[in-house]
Amino acid sequence: MGLKLFLLRNWRRLTGRTPYPLHEDLDGLKSNWDKMGRHDPCYAICTQPGKENRQWDREEFFGTGRKEIGEALAYTASLVPDLKKRRALDFGCGLGRLSQALGAHFARVDGVDISDEMLRQARDLGAPHKHLHFVKIGSTRLPFEPQTFDFVYSRLVLQHMKTDLALPYVREFVRVLAPGGLALFQAPSRNLVLERSSISCPHEFAGHAAFMEMHGHPRGQVEAAVAEAGGRVLAVRADDSAGPAWESFVYAVTR
Ligand SMILES: C[S@@+](CC[C@H](N)C(=O)[O-])C[C@H]1O[C@@H](n2cnc3c(N)ncnc32)[C@H](O)[C@@H]1O
């Protein structure tokens, strides 16, 4: 084992501290996601035990996206039965696991991500589907006109950035949402085990030391951001995406 991996695995035990500071800005987040994307992208996205070291089968991996979007759209239909199916946005698209699934239901899907490496692979994997577009973002402003999308979706993304980065995106979801559309996004609110709600979790990605940071965003602040942007929370439901140590919600928002 290399020294870096040894320290990563044992740092907390040896020092009582987390091995890395949390990222304060988007540049730091980007380079961390690029690194994970290079070494073990599927596991970085769906961190399921037994799937590390590139053990995800691609078809099975994309199958999880189809199942998730099927369930999300069934829930959406219960809230907004007449949702238009013109354009969908997948915020933090990674490899396009969810963008591809959305592509079966919407005329056009835009997947946006901060990581060039994730986007490069998403474009390769999605190449046969001409109605999928993968777009790089480098700020908390989304590069779309107001009221562009009938459906905005995000899961497993806002949990990986600090609240002062996450809330501007929540306001952006409302800005780019068409009237009568639905934004469905997941965000943890707090850690149920620790007092603090921001932690960095050491991981190995195919033998490369990296870490994933996790952040809770208080529900009241998320709902206030929606209201500030002119949105209306239709429903909030509990969700287990972030694991048992986190209280997490899926917010359904319209305008
Ligand atoms: C755990 S993966 C989830 C990918 C996808 N949502 C899925 O479930 O298949 C998180 C993704 O969010 C992206 N991401 C992280 N911070 C971001 C930001 N500020 N803006 C856009 N994408 C971001 C990462 O590059 C990564 O691809």
The ligand as an SDF file (V2000), in Angstrom:
LIG
                    3D

 27 29  0  0  0  0  0  0  0  0999 V2000
  -22.7320   11.3210   -7.2750 C   0  0  0  0  0  0  0  0  0  0  0  0
  -22.6550   11.9810   -8.9030 S   0  0  0  0  0  0  0  0  0  0  0  0
  -24.3510   11.8320   -9.4080 C   0  0  0  0  0  0  0  0  0  0  0  0
  -24.5460   11.8400  -10.9170 C   0  0  0  0  0  0  0  0  0  0  0  0
  -25.9870   11.7160  -11.3770 C   0  0  0  0  0  0  0  0  0  0  0  0
  -26.8450   12.6990  -10.7470 N   0  0  0  0  0  0  0  0  0  0  0  0
  -26.5260   10.3250  -11.1210 C   0  0  0  0  0  0  0  0  0  0  0  0
  -27.2350   10.1530  -10.1070 O   0  0  0  0  0  0  0  0  0  0  0  0
  -26.2340    9.4350  -11.9080 O   0  0  0  0  0  0  0  0  0  0  0  0
  -22.4900   13.7410   -8.6280 C   0  0  0  0  0  0  0  0  0  0  0  0
  -22.2420   14.5150   -9.9070 C   0  0  0  0  0  0  0  0  0  0  0  0
  -22.4530   15.8930   -9.6170 O   0  0  0  0  0  0  0  0  0  0  0  0
  -21.4540   16.6380  -10.2740 C   0  0  0  0  0  0  0  0  0  0  0  0
  -21.3170   17.9110   -9.5740 N   0  0  0  0  0  0  0  0  0  0  0  0
  -20.7450   18.1480   -8.3720 C   0  0  0  0  0  0  0  0  0  0  0  0
  -20.8070   19.4510   -8.0760 N   0  0  0  0  0  0  0  0  0  0  0  0
  -21.4210   20.0600   -9.1130 C   0  0  0  0  0  0  0  0  0  0  0  0
  -21.7800   21.4010   -9.3980 C   0  0  0  0  0  0  0  0  0  0  0  0
  -21.5160   22.3760   -8.5540 N   0  0  0  0  0  0  0  0  0  0  0  0
  -22.4080   21.6690  -10.5610 N   0  0  0  0  0  0  0  0  0  0  0  0
  -22.6810   20.6620  -11.4220 C   0  0  0  0  0  0  0  0  0  0  0  0
  -22.3530   19.3730  -11.2190 N   0  0  0  0  0  0  0  0  0  0  0  0
  -21.7420   19.0730  -10.0700 C   0  0  0  0  0  0  0  0  0  0  0  0
  -20.2150   15.7550  -10.2090 C   0  0  0  0  0  0  0  0  0  0  0  0
  -19.2420   16.1060  -11.1610 O   0  0  0  0  0  0  0  0  0  0  0  0
  -20.8330   14.3780  -10.4510 C   0  0  0  0  0  0  0  0  0  0  0  0
  -20.8550   14.0570  -11.8040 O   0  0  0  0  0  0  0  0  0  0  0  0
  1  2  1  0
  2  3  1  0
  2 10  1  0
  3  4  1  0
  4  5  1  0
  5  6  1  0
  5  7  1  0
  7  8  2  0
  7  9  1  0
 10 11  1  0
 11 12  1  0
 11 26  1  0
 12 13  1  0
 13 14  1  0
 13 24  1  0
 14 15  1  0
 14 23  1  0
 15 16  2  0
 16 17  1  0
 17 18  1  0
 17 23  2  0
 18 19  1  0
 18 20  2  0
 20 21  1  0
 21 22  2  0
 22 23  1  0
 24 25  1  0
 24 26  1  0
 26 27  1  0
M  CHG  2   2   1   9  -1
M  END
$$$$
